[in-house]
Amino acid sequence: MGKVMNYIHSRLREGALHMTLIDPDKQTATAAGGIAAKAAACGTSAIMVGGSTGIERKGLDETIDAIKAATDRPVICFPSSASGISTKFDAIYFLSMLNSASPRHITGEQAAGAMTIKSFGIEPIGMGYVIIEPGMKVGEVGMAEPISRADTQSAVGYALAAEYFGMKLVYLEAGSGSPEPVPENMIRAVKGAISVPLIVGGGIRDGAAARMVVEAGADIVVTGTVVERTNGVENLCEIINAINSAAKKK
């Protein structure tokens, strides 16, 4: 097991975690560093960097440098394609969008980027990425066939498939900007079926939503859009405090 995955497992022994997602295209590198510093002060466990669309390499490198200058949290690549990889990452979520209609997003981009990851010496962390309605931009770009919010059985099936493929994490994604998070009963059912850590993201805007997903079984909660808004960092601290509080009750 690699250094970052060991770090994740060691933190999970203390309870549920929060990770902050930063899109390099949505602010300057300096602003990204400021967000990362404030997120770390609130208690986020790692910084994920990525977006739904292609990222220009120079801006990506500058963003990672600024984040690393501002915090000691691991910086993990959350790739949209094989082009969004930098030598500066500590690890990469080697994800497969399992319910995409396009082979490109299931195995194609992964094959295109695998040798780059190896040559850069980045730690790959296998992840089953499952898009839940509404899916938002990431579902559109990934040509996903989003799982209905009422179709818990399919969500469980994809999550188990990810574990059986040997993936180290399962991620249920409602999409950045989703009007609501992944349903509570779906999270609970998926968590009850798998033995690898469960990540939940999308539509988590406040402490109440964060508390719900943790109490339902999420091991890791990801928020991104919230930090881009006015008072976003204050909201982020509220979310992380709620995660910590819910984790202590589990």
Residue, then its C-alpha position, 0 to 999 in steps of 0.5 A: m500500500g502506498k504512502v497516501m493510501n496508508y495515510i487515508h487508512s490511518r486517518l479513517r481509524e479516527g473517524a470519517l474524513h473530509m477532502t477539499l476539491i479544488d478546480p484549477d480553472k476556477q481561480t488563480a494558483t494563489a487563490a487556490g493556495g489560500i483556499a487550501a490553507k483555510a481548508a486545512a485550518c478547518g481540518t480537511s484531510a487532503i486536497m483533491v485537484g481536478g475538474s470536469t474538463g481539460i486542464e492546462r498543464k502550466g496552470l495545474d503545476e502552478t496550482i499544485d505548487a501554491i497548495k503545497a506551499a500553503t499546507d502539508r496535506p496530501v495533494i491528490c489528482f482527481p483526473s478528468s483525462a490522461s492530460g490532467i496529470s502532473t509530476k507534482f501530485d502525491a497520488i492520483y485517484f486512478l478512477s473508472m467511471l463504471n456507469s459511463a456509456s463510453p469505453r473511453h471513460i471506463t478504461g480508455e483514458q486510464a490506458a492512455g495515462a497509465m505509462t505517464i503515471k508510472s514514469f512520473g512515480i505517482e501513487p495510483i489509488g484504484m477507484g470505482y466512480v459511480i455517477i448518481e442522478p443528476g450527475m451534473k457536468v461530470g456526468e455529462v462530460g463522462m457520458a454517464e448513464p446516471i443511476s436513478r436516485a431510487d435505484t439502490q440495487s444498481a448502486v450496490g451492484y456497481a460498488l460491489a463490482a468495483e471492490y471485486f475488481g480490486m479497487k481500493l475506494v468507491y465514490l458515489e458522485a451526485g455531481s458538483g452543484s447538485p441540488e441534493p446529495v446522494p440519497e441516505n438509503m443508497i449510501r447506507a445500502v452501499k456501505g453495508a455491502i462493501s468493505v472498502p472505504l466509501i466516498v460521497g460527493g456532490g450537493i453537500r452544502d452545509g453541516a446538516a447534509a454532511r452529517m446525514v451522509v456520514e451517519a448513513g455510512a460515508d467514510i470520506v466526504v468531498t466538497g468542492t463548489v462550496v469553497e468557491r462561494t462567498n463565505g465558502v470557507e466558513n461553510l467548509c468549517e461548518i461541514i467539517n465540524a459536522i463530519n467530526s461530530a457525526a463520526k464520533k457518534k458512529 
